[in-house]
Amino acid sequence: MSDQSNNTGGNGGGGGNAGLAFIVGGVVVVLAIIAYFVFAGGMGTQDKNVDVDLNLPEVSAPDVPTPAPAE
């Protein structure tokens, strides 16, 4: 019977990237969901008619004081 050996390139193990791949995949999915809501308008269309009417009293600056007459 022949011996089976796995040559992994000298670091003695592999599979350490499985957790990293899972995290990167999750980040990609979250970014795709965010991009959908930002670029496609999200959950249906909403009527966005905004009417702002401000009725403010007129503001005037105080009168400039006149200089005192020279003596």
NUGUVEX-701040 format. One record per residue: x, y, z of N, C-alpha, C in turn; chain; residue number from 0. Coordinates in nm, 3 decimals, padded with zeros to 5 digits. Example, Ala and Ser with C-alpha at 12.3 -4.5 7.8 and 13.67 -1.06 7.14 Angstrom:
pt n.X 01.319&n.Y -00.569&n.Z 00.780&ca.X 01.230&ca.Y -00.450&ca.Z 00.780&c.X 01.320&c.Y -00.330&c.Z 00.780&mol A&seq 0
pt n.X 01.285&n.Y -00.225&n.Z 00.708&ca.X 01.367&ca.Y -00.106&ca.Z 00.714&c.X 01.290&c.Y 00.003&c.Z 00.787&mol A&seq 1
This chain:
pt n.X 00.084&n.Y -00.116&n.Z 00.000&ca.X 00.000&ca.Y 00.000&ca.Z 00.000&c.X 00.089&c.Y 00.124&c.Z 00.000&mol A&seq 0
pt n.X 00.046&n.Y 00.227&n.Z -00.072&ca.X 00.129&ca.Y 00.348&ca.Z -00.082&c.X 00.088&c.Y 00.448&c.Z 00.025&mol A&seq 1
pt n.X 00.184&n.Y 00.522&n.Z 00.067&ca.X 00.158&ca.Y 00.626&ca.Z 00.167&c.X 00.101&c.Y 00.750&c.Z 00.098&mol A&seq 2
pt n.X 00.003&n.Y 00.809&n.Z 00.163&ca.X -00.054&ca.Y 00.932&ca.Z 00.110&c.X -00.004&c.Y 01.048&c.Z 00.193&mol A&seq 3
pt n.X 00.046&n.Y 01.149&n.Z 00.124&ca.X 00.093&ca.Y 01.267&ca.Z 00.196&c.X 00.037&c.Y 01.391&c.Z 00.127&mol A&seq 4
pt n.X 00.002&n.Y 01.484&n.Z 00.207&ca.X -00.048&ca.Y 01.610&ca.Z 00.155&c.X 00.061&c.Y 01.715&c.Z 00.172&mol A&seq 5
pt n.X 00.111&n.Y 01.763&n.Z 00.062&ca.X 00.213&ca.Y 01.866&ca.Z 00.066&c.X 00.143&c.Y 02.001&c.Z 00.057&mol A&seq 6
pt n.X 00.149&n.Y 02.075&n.Z 00.165&ca.X 00.076&ca.Y 02.202&ca.Z 00.170&c.X 00.165&c.Y 02.321&c.Z 00.148&mol A&seq 7
pt n.X 00.288&n.Y 02.301&n.Z 00.116&ca.X 00.373&ca.Y 02.413&ca.Z 00.085&c.X 00.462&c.Y 02.458&c.Z 00.199&mol A&seq 8
pt n.X 00.467&n.Y 02.387&n.Z 00.306&ca.X 00.563&ca.Y 02.419&ca.Z 00.410&c.X 00.507&c.Y 02.484&c.Z 00.535&mol A&seq 9
pt n.X 00.384&n.Y 02.536&n.Z 00.533&ca.X 00.334&ca.Y 02.597&ca.Z 00.656&c.X 00.265&c.Y 02.497&c.Z 00.746&mol A&seq 10
pt n.X 00.254&n.Y 02.374&n.Z 00.704&ca.X 00.205&ca.Y 02.269&ca.Z 00.791&c.X 00.056&c.Y 02.260&c.Z 00.804&mol A&seq 11
pt n.X -00.020&n.Y 02.332&n.Z 00.729&ca.X -00.165&ca.Y 02.323&ca.Z 00.741&c.X -00.233&c.Y 02.411&c.Z 00.639&mol A&seq 12
pt n.X -00.360&n.Y 02.392&n.Z 00.629&ca.X -00.438&ca.Y 02.472&ca.Z 00.536&c.X -00.577&c.Y 02.487&c.Z 00.593&mol A&seq 13
pt n.X -00.663&n.Y 02.552&n.Z 00.524&ca.X -00.800&ca.Y 02.567&ca.Z 00.570&c.X -00.819&c.Y 02.684&c.Z 00.664&mol A&seq 14
pt n.X -00.715&n.Y 02.757&n.Z 00.690&ca.X -00.727&ca.Y 02.872&ca.Z 00.777&c.X -00.799&c.Y 02.988&c.Z 00.710&mol A&seq 15
pt n.X -00.814&n.Y 02.979&n.Z 00.579&ca.X -00.881&ca.Y 03.085&ca.Z 00.506&c.X -01.032&c.Y 03.065&c.Z 00.497&mol A&seq 16
pt n.X -01.082&n.Y 02.954&n.Z 00.549&ca.X -01.225&ca.Y 02.929&ca.Z 00.542&c.X -01.303&c.Y 03.032&c.Z 00.624&mol A&seq 17
pt n.X -01.254&n.Y 03.067&n.Z 00.739&ca.X -01.320&ca.Y 03.168&ca.Z 00.821&c.X -01.315&c.Y 03.305&c.Z 00.756&mol A&seq 18
pt n.X -01.202&n.Y 03.337&n.Z 00.696&ca.X -01.188&ca.Y 03.465&ca.Z 00.627&c.X -01.280&c.Y 03.472&c.Z 00.507&mol A&seq 19
pt n.X -01.292&n.Y 03.361&n.Z 00.434&ca.X -01.382&ca.Y 03.359&ca.Z 00.318&c.X -01.527&c.Y 03.377&c.Z 00.362&mol A&seq 20
pt n.X -01.564&n.Y 03.319&n.Z 00.474&ca.X -01.699&ca.Y 03.335&ca.Z 00.526&c.X -01.728&c.Y 03.481&c.Z 00.563&mol A&seq 21
pt n.X -01.632&n.Y 03.546&n.Z 00.627&ca.X -01.648&ca.Y 03.686&ca.Z 00.665&c.X -01.657&c.Y 03.775&c.Z 00.542&mol A&seq 22
pt n.X -01.570&n.Y 03.754&n.Z 00.445&ca.X -01.572&ca.Y 03.835&ca.Z 00.322&c.X -01.703&c.Y 03.813&c.Z 00.247&mol A&seq 23
pt n.X -01.752&n.Y 03.690&n.Z 00.243&ca.X -01.880&ca.Y 03.663&ca.Z 00.179&c.X -01.995&c.Y 03.735&c.Z 00.247&mol A&seq 24
pt n.X -01.993&n.Y 03.740&n.Z 00.379&ca.X -02.095&ca.Y 03.812&ca.Z 00.453&c.X -02.091&c.Y 03.961&c.Z 00.427&mol A&seq 25
pt n.X -01.971&n.Y 04.017&n.Z 00.417&ca.X -01.956&ca.Y 04.160&ca.Z 00.388&c.X -02.009&c.Y 04.190&c.Z 00.248&mol A&seq 26
pt n.X -01.982&n.Y 04.102&n.Z 00.152&ca.X -02.030&ca.Y 04.122&ca.Z 00.016&c.X -02.183&c.Y 04.120&c.Z 00.013&mol A&seq 27
pt n.X -02.245&n.Y 04.030&n.Z 00.086&ca.X -02.391&ca.Y 04.022&ca.Z 00.089&c.X -02.450&c.Y 04.147&c.Z 00.152&mol A&seq 28
pt n.X -02.392&n.Y 04.195&n.Z 00.261&ca.X -02.442&ca.Y 04.316&ca.Z 00.328&c.X -02.428&c.Y 04.436&c.Z 00.235&mol A&seq 29
pt n.X -02.315&n.Y 04.449&n.Z 00.166&ca.X -02.297&ca.Y 04.560&ca.Z 00.073&c.X -02.395&c.Y 04.553&c.Z -00.044&mol A&seq 30
pt n.X -02.426&n.Y 04.433&n.Z -00.090&ca.X -02.523&ca.Y 04.419&ca.Z -00.197&c.X -02.663&c.Y 04.463&c.Z -00.152&mol A&seq 31
pt n.X -02.700&n.Y 04.430&n.Z -00.031&ca.X -02.831&ca.Y 04.472&ca.Z 00.022&c.X -02.836&c.Y 04.623&c.Z 00.038&mol A&seq 32
pt n.X -02.729&n.Y 04.682&n.Z 00.090&ca.X -02.725&ca.Y 04.828&ca.Z 00.104&c.X -02.732&c.Y 04.895&c.Z -00.032&mol A&seq 33
pt n.X -02.659&n.Y 04.843&n.Z -00.130&ca.X -02.662&ca.Y 04.901&ca.Z -00.265&c.X -02.801&c.Y 04.892&c.Z -00.325&mol A&seq 34
pt n.X -02.873&n.Y 04.785&n.Z -00.299&ca.X -03.010&ca.Y 04.772&ca.Z -00.351&c.X -03.098&c.Y 04.883&c.Z -00.295&mol A&seq 35
pt n.X -03.091&n.Y 04.906&n.Z -00.164&ca.X -03.177&ca.Y 05.009&ca.Z -00.104&c.X -03.136&c.Y 05.150&c.Z -00.147&mol A&seq 36
pt n.X -03.008&n.Y 05.172&n.Z -00.170&ca.X -02.962&ca.Y 05.305&ca.Z -00.209&c.X -02.996&c.Y 05.335&c.Z -00.355&mol A&seq 37
pt n.X -02.967&n.Y 05.241&n.Z -00.445&ca.X -02.979&ca.Y 05.268&ca.Z -00.587&c.X -03.116&c.Y 05.232&c.Z -00.646&mol A&seq 38
pt n.X -03.187&n.Y 05.138&n.Z -00.587&ca.X -03.315&ca.Y 05.096&ca.Z -00.643&c.X -03.434&c.Y 05.160&c.Z -00.572&mol A&seq 39
pt n.X -03.411&n.Y 05.238&n.Z -00.472&ca.X -03.522&ca.Y 05.304&ca.Z -00.404&c.X -03.576&c.Y 05.224&c.Z -00.287&mol A&seq 40
pt n.X -03.526&n.Y 05.109&n.Z -00.261&ca.X -03.568&ca.Y 05.032&ca.Z -00.145&c.X -03.704&c.Y 04.970&c.Z -00.158&mol A&seq 41
pt n.X -03.785&n.Y 04.983&n.Z -00.056&ca.X -03.914&ca.Y 04.916&ca.Z -00.046&c.X -04.023&c.Y 05.001&c.Z -00.110&mol A&seq 42
pt n.X -04.036&n.Y 04.994&n.Z -00.238&ca.X -04.143&ca.Y 05.067&ca.Z -00.306&c.X -04.111&c.Y 05.215&c.Z -00.322&mol A&seq 43
pt n.X -04.196&n.Y 05.280&n.Z -00.395&ca.X -04.175&ca.Y 05.423&ca.Z -00.416&c.X -04.261&c.Y 05.503&c.Z -00.319&mol A&seq 44
pt n.X -04.211&n.Y 05.613&n.Z -00.278&ca.X -04.283&ca.Y 05.700&ca.Z -00.187&c.X -04.298&c.Y 05.836&c.Z -00.253&mol A&seq 45
pt n.X -04.412&n.Y 05.901&n.Z -00.229&ca.X -04.435&ca.Y 06.034&ca.Z -00.281&c.X -04.359&c.Y 06.133&c.Z -00.194&mol A&seq 46
pt n.X -04.263&n.Y 06.201&n.Z -00.251&ca.X -04.177&ca.Y 06.289&ca.Z -00.173&c.X -04.200&c.Y 06.434&c.Z -00.212&mol A&seq 47
pt n.X -04.320&n.Y 06.484&n.Z -00.193&ca.X -04.349&ca.Y 06.624&ca.Z -00.218&c.X -04.335&c.Y 06.699&c.Z -00.087&mol A&seq 48
pt n.X -04.232&n.Y 06.780&n.Z -00.078&ca.X -04.206&ca.Y 06.854&ca.Z 00.043&c.X -04.232&c.Y 07.001&c.Z 00.015&mol A&seq 49
pt n.X -04.318&n.Y 07.063&n.Z 00.096&ca.X -04.350&ca.Y 07.204&ca.Z 00.079&c.X -04.318&c.Y 07.275&c.Z 00.210&mol A&seq 50
pt n.X -04.219&n.Y 07.362&n.Z 00.206&ca.X -04.176&ca.Y 07.434&ca.Z 00.325&c.X -04.216&c.Y 07.580&c.Z 00.307&mol A&seq 51
pt n.X -04.297&n.Y 07.631&n.Z 00.398&ca.X -04.342&ca.Y 07.770&ca.Z 00.392&c.X -04.310&c.Y 07.835&c.Z 00.525&mol A&seq 52
pt n.X -04.216&n.Y 07.929&n.Z 00.522&ca.X -04.175&ca.Y 07.997&ca.Z 00.644&c.X -04.223&c.Y 08.141&c.Z 00.639&mol A&seq 53
pt n.X -04.304&n.Y 08.179&n.Z 00.734&ca.X -04.350&ca.Y 08.316&ca.Z 00.747&c.X -04.284&c.Y 08.375&c.Z 00.870&mol A&seq 54
pt n.X -04.174&n.Y 08.443&n.Z 00.848&ca.X -04.097&ca.Y 08.499&ca.Z 00.957&c.X -04.114&c.Y 08.651&c.Z 00.959&mol A&seq 55
pt n.X -04.111&n.Y 08.710&n.Z 01.077&ca.X -04.120&ca.Y 08.857&ca.Z 01.084&c.X -03.992&c.Y 08.919&c.Z 01.028&mol A&seq 56
pt n.X -04.008&n.Y 09.041&n.Z 00.976&ca.X -03.893&ca.Y 09.110&ca.Z 00.920&c.X -03.801&c.Y 09.155&c.Z 01.033&mol A&seq 57
pt n.X -03.674&n.Y 09.134&n.Z 01.014&ca.X -03.576&ca.Y 09.172&ca.Z 01.116&c.X -03.496&c.Y 09.288&c.Z 01.060&mol A&seq 58
pt n.X -03.486&n.Y 09.396&n.Z 01.139&ca.X -03.407&ca.Y 09.511&ca.Z 01.095&c.X -03.293&c.Y 09.534&c.Z 01.193&mol A&seq 59
pt n.X -03.186&n.Y 09.588&n.Z 01.142&ca.X -03.071&ca.Y 09.617&ca.Z 01.226&c.X -03.099&c.Y 09.744&c.Z 01.306&mol A&seq 60
pt n.X -03.041&n.Y 09.755&n.Z 01.422&ca.X -03.062&ca.Y 09.877&ca.Z 01.501&c.X -02.996&c.Y 09.996&c.Z 01.431&mol A&seq 61
pt n.X -03.048&n.Y 10.116&n.Z 01.464&ca.X -02.990&ca.Y 10.237&ca.Z 01.406&c.X -02.847&c.Y 10.258&c.Z 01.453&mol A&seq 62
pt n.X -02.767&n.Y 10.313&n.Z 01.364&ca.X -02.629&ca.Y 10.343&ca.Z 01.399&c.X -02.629&c.Y 10.471&c.Z 01.482&mol A&seq 63
pt n.X -02.562&n.Y 10.471&n.Z 01.596&ca.X -02.562&ca.Y 10.592&ca.Z 01.679&c.X -02.486&c.Y 10.705&c.Z 01.609&mol A&seq 64
pt n.X -02.536&n.Y 10.825&n.Z 01.626&ca.X -02.468&ca.Y 10.942&ca.Z 01.567&c.X -02.355&c.Y 10.984&c.Z 01.659&mol A&seq 65
pt n.X -02.244&n.Y 11.023&n.Z 01.601&ca.X -02.132&ca.Y 11.066&ca.Z 01.688&c.X -02.164&c.Y 11.195&c.Z 01.760&mol A&seq 66
pt n.X -02.106&n.Y 11.208&n.Z 01.874&ca.X -02.125&ca.Y 11.330&ca.Z 01.955&c.X -02.058&c.Y 11.448&c.Z 01.886&mol A&seq 67
pt n.X -02.117&n.Y 11.566&n.Z 01.896&ca.X -02.056&ca.Y 11.683&ca.Z 01.832&c.X -01.920&c.Y 11.713&c.Z 01.892&mol A&seq 68
pt n.X -01.829&n.Y 11.758&n.Z 01.807&ca.X -01.693&ca.Y 11.790&ca.Z 01.855&c.X -01.697&c.Y 11.919&c.Z 01.935&mol A&seq 69
pt n.X -01.620&n.Y 11.926&n.Z 02.039&ca.X -01.618&ca.Y 12.044&ca.Z 02.127&c.X -01.506&c.Y 12.136&c.Z 02.092&mol A&seq 70
